């Protein structure tokens, strides 16, 4: 596949929202649905060594 016909992507990285204690994530369902409505797709999570999610990585196709 040549470069002109291959898909082009853009990426977004967010931190999961935290509760007031900053020790536990709050439910990100509403934010995830907003991102999905804008064409973003969750592709990866990055976790701390001791557990817990540090980043959520999204991608979406760039329209010409």
N, C-alpha and C positions, 0 to 999 in steps of 0.2 A: 504494500500500500504506500503510495507516495505521500509526501508531507501535506500537499494541498487537499487530499481527500481524507486524511486521518482526522479524527475528532480533536477539537481543542477544548480544554477544560479550564475552569477557574476553581479556586479552593477557598474555603472559609474555615477558620479555626476558632472555636469558642471554648470557654471554660464552663463546665456545668454550674448552674446556679447553686449557691449555698444557703443553708438555713442561717438563722441569726448566730448560732454557735460557731459557724464556719467549719464545723467538723463533719457535717453530713450534707449531702446534696439534697436539694429540694426536687420535687418531681418536675422534670423539664418538658413534659408532654405538650403543653401549650406552645412553648418556643419551638419544639421540634416540628409541630404541625404548621407553624408559621413559615419556617424554613422550607418545609416540603411544598407548601403552596407556592413558594417563590422558585421552585425547581431544584432546590438543594437536596442531596442524597447523602446520608451518613455512610461514610466508607471506612472509618477507622476510629479507634479510641486509643489514647495514650494514657497509661496508668502510672501511678507512683510505684516505686519499688515495694513499699510497705502495704500496698493496696489502695484502692480508690482511683477514680478517674480524674486525670488532670486536664485533658483536652479532648474535645470531640472534633473530628475532621470531616468536613463535608465537601462534596464536589458537585458541579453542574456543568453541562455542556454550554459552550459559548455559541450563541447564534450568530451567523454572519449577517 
